[in-house]
């Protein structure tokens, strides 16, 4: 929904007038948990989303914000926005999906119920807008919208995503592969919730130490091989942690 929201906010605008792009995140199941409790969070707890109705893996990715980490990278790729001009805000209501700030100080926001039929319908019917069977927001009933900056101690995936964007090359493929392996490990009980980011970071560091891997040419074969190695590196890190 976030990238659809950014796209819609940019209709009729010049990219040269854009100062920043803000994508929002619910904060997931653990946004208000004490940090010291996160290590004990279970897959069942992580798979409960406060707003969206989604599958197990993406819901856990929301709790860890690995989904938002990937969306940060995707925003840069889709819209050509410099990473330092892409922001993330925690928005518990999940009604504002993204905002675009312009050089005149204006901020264009896209609002809608947390329902992927908005984004899917817009994509299917673009450039037209057709009637969709989705909730119409009653802002008087909503009453207020809340925003806060994400705590990167709670969501280290955001820091890792910015490292991926700074590194470039095949770092994104490695990051995603390691994330998928770590998520599988968490669901299987091999690592704890906070162990996922640690495993991904260890896999990234190992890939960096392997000369030439991240800087290989961007070809399909190299992406597939980097994906394979990322999963292996993460799996071996989980095995090491298990002792």
Order of alpha helices (4+ residues) and beta strands (2+ residues): alpha-beta-alpha-alpha-alpha-beta-beta-beta-alpha-alpha-beta-alpha-alpha-alpha-alpha
